[in-house]
Each structure stands twice: as C-alpha cells, then as structure tokens.
Amino acid sequence: MQKLSNKQYIKFWLLFTLLSLSYWLLCKTIDVYKYTIIGVLSEILWFPMIAMLFLLPIINTYVIFKNKKSFIHYFNLALNLITILILFLM
C-alpha cells in the first residue's frame, strides 16, 4: 500500500470538507424529500456527514498545530466553521 504524499493528503481532506459543506448546504436549501433518490441518499449519508461535521475541525486543528506554514489547512478549518454555522444558523 502506498503512503499518501503531503499534497495528496491535503487534497483528500479538502475533498471531505467540500463534500460535507455541499451536503449540508443542499439539505438546508432544497426539499430533499421532493425527489425520492435525493431523499434516499440524504438518509443514507446523514450519519457519516454528522461524524465528519464534528471530526474534520478537530483533525484540521491538529494539522494546523503540527504544520503551521500551510495556508490550505486554515482554509479547510474556515470551511468547516462555515459548515457548522450553516447547519446551526439557517
């Protein structure tokens, strides 16, 4: 098994952050039960998305303290905080 390089690792966590943000944004702005397939996907993905909602900021904070020079980690953390705000304020 290959070890992920630093750039692949950053892209991996950024992808998860963007997936989480888009999931919660779509669930808050559209009626997911209007179309059956979207409702089914929403119901299947709700638990992993809640786990990602709370775990990703913790992971990103750890990476920021570990690697203080990378701007993308701060961007990831900002996106995670925006996701939490969208979830609780909309």
PLY file of the C-alpha trace (Angstrom):
ply
format ascii 1.0
element vertex 90
property float x
property float y
property float z
element edge 89
property int vertex1
property int vertex2
end_header
0.00 0.00 0.00
1.35 3.40 -0.97
1.75 6.16 1.54
-0.05 9.39 0.64
2.16 12.36 -0.07
1.52 15.66 1.68
-0.25 17.16 -1.36
-2.49 14.12 -1.75
-3.27 14.23 1.96
-4.27 17.91 1.72
-6.47 17.25 -1.32
-8.08 14.30 0.46
-9.14 16.39 3.49
-10.17 19.33 1.31
-12.42 17.00 -0.69
-14.07 15.72 2.51
-14.53 19.29 3.72
-16.16 20.35 0.45
-18.39 17.25 0.43
-19.56 18.00 3.94
-20.21 21.66 3.12
-22.13 20.84 -0.06
-24.21 18.13 1.67
-25.35 20.42 4.49
-25.90 23.36 2.16
-28.08 21.28 -0.16
-30.01 19.76 2.74
-30.74 23.21 4.13
-31.71 24.89 0.85
-33.75 22.29 -1.06
-36.51 19.87 -0.12
-34.60 16.58 -0.22
-37.78 14.52 0.00
-39.28 16.03 -3.15
-37.29 13.57 -5.24
-37.04 10.01 -3.97
-33.43 9.31 -4.91
-32.17 12.50 -3.27
-34.14 11.67 -0.12
-32.68 8.16 -0.03
-29.12 9.48 -0.47
-29.73 12.07 2.22
-30.94 9.43 4.66
-28.01 7.13 3.91
-25.39 9.87 4.27
-26.68 11.74 7.34
-24.68 9.79 9.94
-21.29 9.94 8.14
-21.87 13.65 7.49
-22.60 14.35 11.16
-19.41 12.48 12.08
-17.45 14.50 9.52
-19.05 17.71 10.75
-17.50 17.28 14.19
-14.33 15.34 13.35
-12.98 17.43 10.48
-12.46 20.62 12.55
-10.62 18.58 15.18
-8.40 16.96 12.56
-7.73 20.29 10.83
-6.86 21.99 14.14
-4.41 19.18 14.91
-2.80 19.54 11.47
-2.56 23.33 11.89
-0.66 22.89 15.16
1.53 20.24 13.55
2.24 22.15 10.28
1.94 25.87 10.91
3.13 27.02 7.49
0.35 25.83 5.22
-2.47 28.20 4.29
-4.72 25.42 2.97
-5.21 23.99 6.47
-6.55 27.34 7.67
-8.82 27.40 4.61
-10.08 23.90 5.47
-10.80 24.95 9.04
-12.62 28.08 7.84
-14.79 25.95 5.55
-15.56 23.61 8.43
-16.61 26.51 10.63
-18.78 27.89 7.82
-20.42 24.47 7.56
-21.18 24.45 11.28
-22.62 27.95 11.06
-24.79 26.98 8.11
-26.06 23.98 9.97
-26.98 25.78 13.18
-27.97 29.25 11.95
-30.03 28.50 8.83
0 1
1 2
2 3
3 4
4 5
5 6
6 7
7 8
8 9
9 10
10 11
11 12
12 13
13 14
14 15
15 16
16 17
17 18
18 19
19 20
20 21
21 22
22 23
23 24
24 25
25 26
26 27
27 28
28 29
29 30
30 31
31 32
32 33
33 34
34 35
35 36
36 37
37 38
38 39
39 40
40 41
41 42
42 43
43 44
44 45
45 46
46 47
47 48
48 49
49 50
50 51
51 52
52 53
53 54
54 55
55 56
56 57
57 58
58 59
59 60
60 61
61 62
62 63
63 64
64 65
65 66
66 67
67 68
68 69
69 70
70 71
71 72
72 73
73 74
74 75
75 76
76 77
77 78
78 79
79 80
80 81
81 82
82 83
83 84
84 85
85 86
86 87
87 88
88 89
